[in-house]
Amino acid sequence: MALDSFGRNIHYLRISLTDKCNLRCVYCMPEEMFFRPSAELMTPDECLRLVQLFAELGVDKIRLTGGEPTIHPDLIRIVRGIRDIGIHKISMTTNGLRLAQLAKPLKAAGLERVNVSVDTLDPDKFHRITRWGSLAQVIEGIYAAEAVGLMPLKINAVIARGFNEDDVADLAALTLTHRWQVRYIELMPFGEVAAFAQNAVVSQEEIMQRIEAERGPLEPVDNGRLDGEARLYRLKGSLAAIGFISTVTNPFCATCSRVRLTADGKLRLCLLRDDEGDLLTPLRNGASDAQLKKRIEDLIWRKPWGHGLPEGVIPLERVMSQIGG
Ligand code: SAM
């Protein structure tokens, strides 16, 4: 078991497989983006060696993300490798564009479930937010994922003022007709898009008011207890819950159990703090498994209690696509 200095058991690893993406969501990355050369990124074997060590330290849950994980050429092999290490809770966050082709082989390789990012059900707004994405292609991917049992499937919606705050009730209504949990993620500031994000945050409170005004009351699930990072509610008669991940206005740091491995092999201790430790360089320099495990344990021990947004501490070194959401 890997513990941090506050006694939290860190057993959930998010791995960003690539910093590249086939979309450019306005709140996530600038249109002109510098991508790291492949030589600086973990190879599948390096990634799986680190996963093996994390598993030995008690990690039992992995989410693959990016950038866009489905554009990684070795995605299926990596999923299979993680499952063969003995980790069965494997999920992925994706924009869904390639899910129609990949859902079946991903399920066969051991992927358990997916979160798909959909910020609006209006094709024109979707195009504006993602800069060129096709909503129809994403919806096709969602149906493909559901059909092969990548469930429970969750829809991630980031709400940005001026782009999609009018769409929150339509997204919530998806839970009346589908078993897809819809989760609203508060916009967080990072790097070059920090100023944009800070000016465009829409709070959980406002999102709830907008949903209730159009769709009726939201009832808390389990007395509003946290489910992972989300607080869950339901609309009357719905087939799935509605979640709020309100990192800015209602953070969940006390129950945080995760760390992130970036595509260039850095262990990021808190999503919203720049503090990271390099694992890839020692691995490439020949560190033994025992030395790497000690380094991981030491890094996890120094995981900070929480983010510093209330004190004005904003992570400036990387944007979300380079960290892995
Ligand atoms: N490309 C994949 C996708 O679109 O889901 C995975 C990577 S993306 C960085 C992971 C999640 O982070 C997405 O749901 C995305 O909407 C969210 N995200 C990106 N930038 C964000 C920001 N500034 N604040 C909050 N969420 C953000």
Residues whose N, C-alpha, C, O or C-beta is under 5 A from the ligand:
A	BS01	SAM	Y27 C28 T65 G66 G67 E68 T93 T94 N95 S117 N156 V158 I185 E186 L187 M188 A197 M320 S321 G325
